[in-house]
Amino acid sequence: MASALEGAIEPGACPHVAMLLASPQEVAPTLASFYALGAKRNGWLFHRSLEGEADADRTALSAAGLDVAGLEAAGRMVFSEISIGITVEDYVHAWEPEFEGALARGFDAVWWARFPIGPDAEIIDRSVEYDAAWDAHFHGRPCVSLCLFIVRDVERGARRDQVAVNHDAVVG
């Protein structure tokens, strides 16, 4: 995963990347690699968890080798919980004060990721509107974004085409 992410995220670039995963077991190692790369590149790390899941996400990322406790203690990483019913407007803008604050503290970019979407087709279809608004708002700004999608092999090609519309790169 690490080499695939490094290839999709060139130094100094701030892409909006989608990654297609085959199973939930791939989520924590992928996110751990993404955040480790962000920390290495002077990024401030922001993780969005589903409501009630931040502690489980911390545990999973720590088990995957990311020094979550150290990053949080150093002010380099934050976890934020959202409900699945969040509006598009809040999804895009609610964390902006933290984003601006991190840049003001000297970080080169914000490295942002969220919980995985899928494999339920309805939730993946619903995410398109959110990803479009995200891409429109953060395009050209110092924000490296990773959107994870769990997809079934039989749907991989169609889902790749669907998420490619609002992402600079699709991995997997």
N, CA, C and O of each residue as an XYZ file, in Angstrom:
688
protein
N       0.808     -1.198      0.000
C       0.000      0.000      0.000
C       0.854      1.265      0.000
O       0.537      2.234     -0.690
N       1.933      1.252      0.773
C       2.752      2.450      0.907
C       3.298      2.898     -0.444
O       3.241      4.086     -0.763
N       3.826      1.975     -1.242
C       4.401      2.374     -2.525
C       3.320      2.857     -3.492
O       3.569      3.765     -4.285
N       2.135      2.269     -3.439
C       1.043      2.726     -4.298
C       0.634      4.143     -3.925
O       0.363      4.961     -4.804
N       0.587      4.440     -2.634
C       0.237      5.790     -2.199
C       1.329      6.788     -2.550
O       1.034      7.890     -3.013
N       2.598      6.413     -2.334
C       3.689      7.326     -2.676
C       3.671      7.646     -4.164
O       3.948      8.779     -4.559
N       3.346      6.655     -4.995
C       3.264      6.885     -6.427
C       2.127      7.806     -6.821
O       2.239      8.550     -7.795
N       1.035      7.764     -6.074
C      -0.135      8.589     -6.375
C      -0.024      9.986     -5.773
O      -0.718     10.907     -6.203
N       0.861     10.146     -4.766
C       0.984     11.424     -4.072
C       2.435     11.893     -4.155
O       3.242     11.599     -3.274
N       2.751     12.612     -5.200
C       4.106     13.108     -5.402
C       4.434     14.171     -4.358
O       3.540     14.896     -3.920
N       5.688     14.277     -3.955
C       6.069     15.317     -2.996
C       5.633     16.700     -3.472
O       5.839     17.059     -4.632
N       5.038     17.459     -2.583
C       4.587     18.807     -2.904
C       3.221     18.878     -3.553
O       2.635     19.958     -3.634
N       2.699     17.754     -4.018
C       1.383     17.743     -4.658
C       0.298     17.608     -3.590
O       0.547     17.101     -2.496
N      -0.890     18.063     -3.918
C      -2.025     17.974     -2.991
C      -3.238     17.373     -3.704
O      -4.234     18.060     -3.931
N      -3.147     16.101     -4.053
C      -4.239     15.486     -4.797
C      -5.389     15.008     -3.919
O      -5.257     14.859     -2.704
N      -6.496     14.778     -4.565
C      -7.690     14.159     -3.989
C      -7.699     12.742     -4.567
O      -8.080     12.541     -5.720
N      -7.279     11.765     -3.765
C      -7.050     10.396     -4.225
C      -8.153      9.470     -3.726
O      -8.574      9.553     -2.572
N      -8.613      8.596     -4.602
C      -9.534      7.525     -4.218
C      -8.753      6.220     -4.255
O      -7.906      6.010     -5.123
N      -9.050      5.355     -3.308
C      -8.415      4.043     -3.307
C      -9.501      2.987     -3.166
O     -10.342      3.047     -2.269
N      -9.463      2.014     -4.080
C     -10.428      0.922     -4.056
C      -9.818     -0.257     -3.305
O      -8.753     -0.755     -3.671
N     -10.498     -0.693     -2.261
C     -10.046     -1.811     -1.449
C     -11.020     -2.971     -1.589
O     -12.204     -2.772     -1.859
N     -10.514     -4.175     -1.403
C     -11.349     -5.363     -1.537
C     -12.038     -5.748     -0.231
O     -13.063     -6.430     -0.252
N     -11.484     -5.318      0.909
C     -12.062     -5.745      2.186
C     -11.792     -4.729      3.283
O     -10.877     -3.913      3.170
N     -12.589     -4.778      4.347
C     -12.357     -3.885      5.490
C     -11.004     -4.117      6.165
O     -10.491     -3.210      6.819
N     -10.424     -5.289      6.026
C      -9.133     -5.583      6.638
C      -7.997     -4.745      6.038
O      -6.940     -4.607      6.653
N      -8.207     -4.197      4.867
C      -7.188     -3.370      4.214
C      -7.216     -1.910      4.672
O      -6.290     -1.151      4.382
N      -8.271     -1.516      5.385
C      -8.457     -0.111      5.729
C      -7.358      0.417      6.647
O      -6.683      1.384      6.292
N      -7.160     -0.186      7.806
C      -6.187      0.345      8.779
C      -4.762      0.386      8.223
O      -4.088      1.404      8.379
N      -4.275     -0.693      7.572
C      -2.921     -0.594      7.010
C      -2.787      0.504      5.943
O      -1.753      1.165      5.853
N      -3.824      0.686      5.154
C      -3.792      1.727      4.121
C      -3.756      3.111      4.753
O      -2.949      3.957      4.368
N      -4.635      3.336      5.727
C      -4.654      4.636      6.396
C      -3.353      4.894      7.154
O      -2.839      6.012      7.145
N      -2.825      3.867      7.805
C      -1.562      4.025      8.535
C      -0.444      4.441      7.574
O       0.362      5.310      7.906
N      -0.390      3.830      6.390
C       0.619      4.199      5.388
C       0.422      5.630      4.908
O       1.386      6.381      4.759
N      -0.815      5.998      4.669
C      -1.136      7.357      4.217
C      -0.705      8.393      5.256
O      -0.032      9.370      4.926
N      -1.093      8.175      6.498
C      -0.755      9.140      7.544
C       0.746      9.169      7.828
O       1.294     10.237      8.105
N       1.417      8.030      7.765
C       2.875      8.013      7.960
C       3.567      8.828      6.869
O       4.512      9.566      7.147
N       3.100      8.694      5.635
C       3.650      9.477      4.533
C       3.393     10.964      4.763
O       4.274     11.793      4.534
N       2.199     11.296      5.210
C       1.867     12.692      5.497
C       2.744     13.270      6.592
O       3.213     14.402      6.478
N       2.971     12.503      7.657
C       3.821     12.972      8.754
C       5.250     13.196      8.258
O       5.906     14.164      8.643
N       5.721     12.295      7.404
C       7.072     12.407      6.841
C       7.217     13.676      5.993
O       8.306     14.241      5.891
N       6.120     14.113      5.393
C       6.141     15.285      4.506
C       5.620     16.558      5.199
O       5.105     17.453      4.528
N       5.746     16.643      6.489
C       5.309     17.795      7.288
C       3.824     18.090      7.127
O       3.416     19.246      7.019
N       3.025     17.034      7.112
C       1.586     17.213      7.043
C       0.951     17.160      8.418
O       1.437     16.482      9.323
N      -0.136     17.884      8.554
C      -0.978     17.782      9.745
C      -2.063     16.777      9.385
O      -2.683     16.897      8.329
N      -2.303     15.791     10.239
C      -3.139     14.644      9.919
C      -4.517     14.783     10.564
O      -4.634     14.998     11.771
N      -5.549     14.656      9.743
C      -6.931     14.787     10.207
C      -7.706     13.563      9.771
O      -7.828     13.292      8.576
N      -8.234     12.814     10.743
C      -8.995     11.609     10.426
C     -10.442     11.777     10.846
O     -10.740     12.158     11.978
N     -11.333     11.485      9.913
C     -12.762     11.514     10.202
C     -13.251     10.104     10.458
O     -13.128      9.216      9.615
N     -13.804      9.922     11.633
C     -14.396      8.641     12.029
C     -15.908      8.790     12.043
O     -16.440      9.888     12.207
N     -16.580      7.683     11.869
C     -18.021      7.689     12.081
C     -18.289      7.895     13.564
O     -17.472      7.540     14.413
N     -19.429      8.465     13.856
C     -19.818      8.731     15.235
C     -19.654      7.483     16.103
O     -20.171      6.414     15.776
N     -18.930      7.633     17.212
C     -18.705      6.536     18.143
C     -17.567      5.605     17.783
O     -17.338      4.625     18.491
N     -16.836      5.880     16.691
C     -15.798      4.972     16.203
C     -14.361      5.490     16.327
O     -13.429      4.786     15.939
N     -14.158      6.698     16.854
C     -12.812      7.267     16.892
C     -11.850      6.398     17.704
O     -10.718      6.177     17.276
N     -12.277      5.906     18.860
C     -11.380      5.075     19.666
C     -11.024      3.778     18.947
O      -9.878      3.333     19.008
N     -11.982      3.177     18.277
C     -11.704      1.953     17.508
C     -10.752      2.254     16.356
O      -9.873      1.446     16.055
N     -10.916      3.407     15.709
C     -10.013      3.794     14.620
C      -8.600      4.035     15.150
O      -7.623      3.622     14.525
N      -8.491      4.700     16.298
C      -7.168      4.900     16.920
C      -6.488      3.554     17.170
O      -5.317      3.364     16.840
N      -7.235      2.637     17.753
C      -6.695      1.314     18.074
C      -6.250      0.585     16.813
O      -5.164      0.005     16.780
N      -7.084      0.611     15.773
C      -6.746     -0.077     14.521
C      -5.515      0.528     13.854
O      -4.654     -0.201     13.361
N      -5.429      1.860     13.837
C      -4.267      2.514     13.223
C      -3.001      2.245     14.029
O      -1.928      2.058     13.455
N      -3.117      2.224     15.342
C      -1.961      1.886     16.189
C      -1.513      0.463     15.938
O      -0.316      0.199     15.832
N      -2.466     -0.466     15.842
C      -2.141     -1.871     15.577
C      -1.488     -2.035     14.204
O      -0.712     -2.966     13.990
N      -1.804     -1.131     13.274
C      -1.217     -1.179     11.928
C       0.149     -0.491     11.868
O       0.747     -0.385     10.797
N       0.640     -0.023     13.022
C       1.994      0.510     13.075
C       2.131      2.019     13.129
O       3.253      2.524     13.153
N       1.030      2.758     13.151
C       1.101      4.216     13.217
C       1.187      4.644     14.682
O       0.435      4.141     15.516
N       2.078      5.550     14.996
C       2.226      6.055     16.366
C       1.160      7.111     16.636
O       1.459      8.302     16.726
N      -0.079      6.663     16.765
C      -1.208      7.565     16.950
C      -1.039      8.390     18.223
O      -1.208      9.609     18.190
N      -0.714      7.755     19.327
C      -0.573      8.475     20.598
C       0.495      9.553     20.496
O       0.291     10.673     20.966
N       1.620      9.232     19.892
C       2.693     10.206     19.734
C       2.298     11.356     18.829
O       2.599     12.512     19.126
N       1.627     11.052     17.728
C       1.198     12.091     16.792
C       0.164     13.012     17.430
O       0.218     14.231     17.264
N      -0.783     12.416     18.163
C      -1.781     13.246     18.842
C      -1.127     14.107     19.924
O      -1.435     15.293     20.041
N      -0.237     13.523     20.708
C       0.426     14.264     21.789
C       1.243     15.441     21.240
O       1.359     16.481     21.890
N       1.799     15.270     20.055
C       2.602     16.319     19.425
C       1.756     17.343     18.673
O       2.294     18.297     18.112
N       0.432     17.151     18.656
C      -0.437     18.065     17.924
C      -0.369     17.891     16.429
O      -0.697     18.807     15.675
N       0.062     16.705     15.990
C       0.221     16.427     14.556
C      -0.964     15.680     13.961
O      -1.083     15.575     12.740
N      -1.859     15.150     14.831
C      -2.983     14.358     14.346
C      -4.205     14.607     15.213
O      -4.113     14.749     16.432
N      -5.363     14.656     14.539
C      -6.643     14.849     15.213
C      -7.656     13.858     14.641
O      -7.659     13.565     13.446
N      -8.503     13.360     15.517
C      -9.636     12.524     15.114
C     -10.905     13.332     15.345
O     -11.040     14.019     16.358
N     -11.820     13.245     14.410
C     -13.096     13.939     14.516
C     -14.195     12.973     14.104
O     -14.064     12.257     13.111
N     -15.276     12.957     14.870
C     -16.395     12.058     14.562
C     -17.515     12.829     13.877
O     -17.797     13.980     14.211
N     -18.150     12.164     12.907
C     -19.311     12.744     12.232
C     -20.403     11.690     12.136
O     -20.142     10.488     12.203
N     -21.615     12.160     11.981
C     -22.722     11.229     11.774
C     -22.861     10.969     10.277
O     -22.457     11.785      9.449
N     -23.425      9.846      9.957
C     -23.608      9.477      8.550
C     -24.579     10.434      7.851
O     -24.589     10.517      6.623
N     -25.388     11.152      8.621
C     -26.352     12.081      8.042
C     -25.830     13.493      7.869
O     -26.622     14.402      7.622
N     -24.529     13.713      7.988
C     -23.950     15.050      7.862
C     -24.313     15.656      6.505
O     -24.361     14.957      5.492
N     -24.566     16.962      6.502
C     -24.883     17.634      5.242
C     -23.601     17.803      4.421
O     -22.495     17.762      4.960
N     -23.765     17.988      3.142
C     -22.618     18.224      2.263
C     -21.867     19.471      2.733
O     -20.637     19.477      2.785
N     -22.603     20.516      3.073
C     -21.991     21.764      3.532
C     -21.130     21.538      4.775
O     -19.989     21.998      4.826
N     -21.658     20.842      5.766
C     -20.885     20.569      6.980
C     -19.718     19.627      6.701
O     -18.639     19.780      7.274
N     -19.934     18.664      5.831
C     -18.872     17.719      5.481
C     -17.642     18.452      4.961
O     -16.509     18.104      5.294
N     -17.876     19.455      4.152
C     -16.784     20.191      3.521
C     -16.225     21.282      4.443
O     -15.010     21.467      4.510
N     -17.095     22.001      5.150
C     -16.654     23.214      5.839
C     -16.483     23.108      7.355
O     -15.800     23.954      7.933
N     -17.055     22.136      8.012
C     -17.059     22.103      9.485
C     -15.661     22.074     10.094
O     -15.465     22.582     11.198
N     -14.713     21.508      9.420
C     -13.356     21.374      9.971
C     -12.401     22.456      9.488
O     -11.213     22.427      9.810
N     -12.912     23.404      8.721
C     -12.038     24.417      8.120
C     -11.246     25.247      9.136
O     -10.090     25.565      8.854
N     -11.792     25.616     10.293
C     -10.954     26.344     11.261
C      -9.720     25.533     11.688
O      -8.641     26.100     11.864
N      -9.870     24.232     11.852
C      -8.718     23.384     12.197
C      -7.726     23.320     11.033
O      -6.514     23.362     11.242
N      -8.239     23.220      9.829
C      -7.421     23.215      8.614
C      -6.560     24.481      8.559
O      -5.340     24.402      8.413
N      -7.194     25.632      8.677
C      -6.479     26.912      8.606
C      -5.496     27.048      9.763
O      -4.395     27.567      9.579
N      -5.880     26.589     10.955
C      -5.000     26.653     12.114
C      -3.740     25.830     11.925
O      -2.648     26.261     12.297
N      -3.890     24.645     11.349
C      -2.725     23.781     11.113
C      -1.751     24.440     10.134
O      -0.539     24.397     10.343
N      -2.266     25.037      9.088
C      -1.395     25.719      8.120
C      -0.700     26.914      8.776
O       0.475     27.174      8.514
N      -1.423     27.631      9.620
C      -0.838     28.787     10.312
C       0.276     28.361     11.271
O       1.188     29.141     11.543
N       0.207     27.126     11.787
C       1.247     26.614     12.689
C       2.473     26.099     11.934
O       3.428     25.642     12.562
N       2.466     26.165     10.604
C       3.657     25.823      9.840
C       3.639     24.484      9.127
O       4.650     24.090      8.547
N       2.521     23.773      9.151
C       2.450     22.528      8.387
C       2.328     22.869      6.909
O       1.706     23.865      6.540
N       2.928     22.031      6.067
C       2.917     22.285      4.625
C       1.569     21.982      3.987
O       1.190     22.610      2.998
N       0.847     21.022      4.551
C      -0.462     20.632      4.022
C      -1.202     19.852      5.096
O      -0.613     19.371      6.064
N      -2.490     19.741      4.901
C      -3.318     18.883      5.742
C      -3.518     17.572      4.988
O      -3.870     17.570      3.808
N      -3.290     16.468      5.678
C      -3.513     15.145      5.110
C      -4.770     14.602      5.754
O      -4.783     14.302      6.948
N      -5.819     14.476      4.973
C      -7.158     14.173      5.453
C      -7.630     12.842      4.877
O      -7.438     12.565      3.693
N      -8.241     12.031      5.716
C      -8.904     10.807      5.245
C     -10.106     10.548      6.142
O     -10.247     11.140      7.212
N     -10.958      9.662      5.684
C     -12.169      9.330      6.421
C     -12.346      7.822      6.461
O     -11.582      7.061      5.867
N     -13.354      7.432      7.165
C     -13.792      6.036      7.220
C     -14.085      5.550      5.797
O     -14.361      6.365      4.917
N     -14.030      4.251      5.560
C     -14.296      3.753      4.198
C     -15.780      3.788      3.853
O     -16.647      3.693      4.722
N     -16.038      3.924      2.575
C     -17.391      3.889      2.020
C     -17.553      2.560      1.280
O     -16.636      2.126      0.584
N     -18.707      1.915      1.423
C     -18.994      0.687      0.693
C     -18.898     -0.537      1.571
O     -18.566     -0.418      2.751
N     -19.172     -1.685      1.046
C     -19.417     -1.984     -0.367
C     -20.855     -1.736     -0.840
O     -21.170     -1.966     -2.008
N     -21.724     -1.269      0.061
C     -23.111     -1.003     -0.318
C     -23.166      0.042     -1.434
O     -22.682      1.161     -1.266
N     -23.748     -0.322     -2.553
C     -23.789      0.561     -3.727
C     -24.486      1.883     -3.423
O     -24.075      2.925     -3.933
N     -25.527      1.858     -2.607
C     -26.272      3.082     -2.302
C     -25.398      4.130     -1.604
O     -25.473      5.316     -1.924
N     -24.584      3.698     -0.668
C     -23.725      4.643      0.048
C     -22.605      5.166     -0.859
O     -22.205      6.325     -0.752
N     -22.105      4.311     -1.744
C     -21.094      4.780     -2.699
C     -21.722      5.806     -3.644
O     -21.119      6.841     -3.929
N     -22.925      5.520     -4.124
C     -23.616      6.471     -5.002
C     -23.845      7.806     -4.288
O     -23.677      8.868     -4.888
N     -24.226      7.753     -3.015
C     -24.480      8.965     -2.235
C     -23.190      9.772     -2.030
O     -23.235     10.999     -1.951
N     -22.060      9.098     -1.945
C     -20.797      9.780     -1.670
C     -20.350     10.674     -2.828
O     -19.547     11.583     -2.617
N     -20.837     10.446     -4.021
C     -20.410     11.221     -5.195
C     -20.655     12.713     -4.980
O     -19.788     13.529     -5.294
N     -21.813     13.076     -4.454
C     -22.143     14.482     -4.204
C     -21.164     15.102     -3.199
O     -20.734     16.243     -3.369
N     -20.820     14.352     -2.161
C     -19.898     14.835     -1.134
C     -18.487     15.006     -1.721
O     -17.816     16.007     -1.471
N     -18.062     14.029     -2.489
C     -16.728     14.102     -3.087
C     -16.623     15.246     -4.096
O     -15.580     15.891     -4.200
N     -17.701     15.495     -4.836
C     -17.693     16.600     -5.799
C     -17.550     17.943     -5.079
O     -16.777     18.800     -5.508
N     -18.288     18.123     -3.995
C     -18.206     19.369     -3.229
C     -16.830     19.518     -2.590
O     -16.265     20.611     -2.559
N     -16.295     18.406     -2.079
C     -14.959     18.425     -1.472
C     -13.922     18.838     -2.511
O     -13.099     19.719     -2.263
N     -13.968     18.202     -3.662
C     -12.996     18.481     -4.712
C     -13.081     19.936     -5.166
O     -12.054     20.584     -5.366
N     -14.283     20.444     -5.326
C     -14.453     21.829     -5.758
C     -13.883     22.805     -4.730
O     -13.269     23.806     -5.098
N     -14.080     22.519     -3.464
C     -13.636     23.441     -2.422
C     -12.130     23.376     -2.154
O     -11.502     24.408     -1.920
N     -11.552     22.186     -2.186
C     -10.151     22.046     -1.798
C      -9.177     21.939     -2.962
O      -7.967     21.866     -2.745
N      -9.673     21.929     -4.177
C      -8.793     21.851     -5.339
C      -7.809     23.023     -5.322
O      -8.212     24.180     -5.197
N      -6.528     22.716     -5.448
C      -5.511     23.743     -5.486
C      -5.092     24.270     -4.126
O      -4.232     25.147     -4.040
N      -5.692     23.745     -3.056
C      -5.323     24.174     -1.711
C      -4.409     23.112     -1.100
O      -4.369     21.989     -1.603
N      -3.680     23.428     -0.044
C      -2.742     22.467      0.555
C      -3.456     21.386      1.379
O      -3.361     21.346      2.605
N      -4.158     20.529      0.674
C      -4.932     19.465      1.300
C      -4.766     18.184      0.476
O      -5.185     18.121     -0.680
N      -4.157     17.178      1.079
C      -4.020     15.871      0.450
C      -5.145     15.013      1.016
O      -5.212     14.792      2.225
N      -6.017     14.537      0.154
C      -7.203     13.805      0.603
C      -7.185     12.372      0.102
O      -6.845     12.112     -1.052
N      -7.556     11.441      0.981
C      -7.668     10.034      0.609
C      -9.072      9.546      0.943
O      -9.498      9.581      2.098
N      -9.779      9.092     -0.078
C     -11.122      8.537      0.081
C     -11.058      7.037     -0.197
O     -10.705      6.612     -1.297
N     -11.402      6.250      0.810
C     -11.359      4.796      0.661
C     -12.733      4.252      0.307
O     -13.747      4.662      0.872
N     -12.745      3.324     -0.638
C     -13.969      2.669     -1.074
C     -13.753      1.164     -1.041
O     -12.795      0.655     -1.622
N     -14.633      0.463     -0.367
C     -14.588     -1.002     -0.379
C     -15.540     -1.447     -1.475
O     -16.735     -1.154     -1.436
N     -14.995     -2.161     -2.455
C     -15.799     -2.562     -3.617
C     -15.641     -4.055     -3.876
O     -14.609     -4.658     -3.582
N     -16.684     -4.618     -4.428
C     -16.641     -6.023     -4.835
C     -15.905     -6.115     -6.168
O     -15.988     -5.206     -6.994
N     -15.191     -7.206     -6.373
C     -14.409     -7.365     -7.603
C     -15.259     -7.196     -8.849
O     -14.810     -6.599     -9.827
N     -16.477     -7.710     -8.828
C     -17.333     -7.644    -10.011
C     -17.714     -6.189    -10.344
O     -18.029     -5.884    -11.494
N     -17.686     -5.295     -9.348
C     -18.047     -3.892     -9.556
C     -16.834     -2.976     -9.746
O     -16.997     -1.784    -10.008
N     -15.652     -3.509     -9.620
C     -14.445     -2.683     -9.568
C     -14.339     -1.708    -10.743
O     -14.080     -0.524    -10.527
N     -14.530     -2.164    -11.951
C     -14.397     -1.284    -13.114
C     -15.406     -0.150    -13.113
O     -15.052      1.000    -13.370
N     -16.665     -0.470    -12.825
C     -17.707      0.558    -12.801
C     -17.474      1.546    -11.663
O     -17.657      2.749    -11.845
N     -17.079      1.061    -10.509
C     -16.826      1.949     -9.366
C     -15.600      2.825     -9.620
O     -15.579      3.994     -9.237
N     -14.585      2.262    -10.263
C     -13.393      3.048    -10.608
C     -13.804      4.235    -11.482
O     -13.390      5.367    -11.232
N     -14.613      3.976    -12.498
C     -15.077      5.046    -13.382
C     -15.908      6.073    -12.618
O     -15.788      7.275    -12.854
N     -16.750      5.597    -11.703
C     -17.623      6.483    -10.940
C     -16.824      7.422    -10.030
O     -17.095      8.622     -9.991
N     -15.850      6.888     -9.305
C     -15.109      7.736     -8.362
C     -14.032      8.566     -9.069
O     -13.599      9.588     -8.538
N     -13.605      8.150    -10.232
C     -12.571      8.896    -10.963
C     -13.039     10.309    -11.333
O     -12.220     11.217    -11.482
N     -14.321     10.486    -11.478
C     -14.876     11.791    -11.873
C     -14.473     12.890    -10.888
O     -14.203     14.015    -11.309
N     -14.426     12.589     -9.586
C     -14.157     13.605     -8.570
C     -12.815     13.436     -7.859
O     -12.599     14.033     -6.804
N     -11.930     12.647     -8.413
C     -10.629     12.414     -7.787
C      -9.521     12.597     -8.817
O      -9.702     12.321    -10.003
N      -8.367     13.070     -8.340
C      -7.219     13.262     -9.229
C      -6.559     11.951     -9.626
O      -5.933     11.851    -10.681
N      -6.707     10.948     -8.770
C      -6.119      9.630     -9.052
C      -6.978      8.568     -8.367
O      -7.580      8.811     -7.321
N      -7.018      7.400     -8.976
C      -7.686      6.235     -8.369
C      -6.663      5.125     -8.301
O      -6.063      4.756     -9.311
N      -6.462      4.589     -7.093
C      -5.504      3.521     -6.860
C      -6.288      2.259     -6.511
O      -7.265      2.294     -5.763
N      -5.831      1.147     -7.075
C      -6.463     -0.140     -6.729
C      -7.455     -0.631     -7.739
O      -8.046     -1.696     -7.556
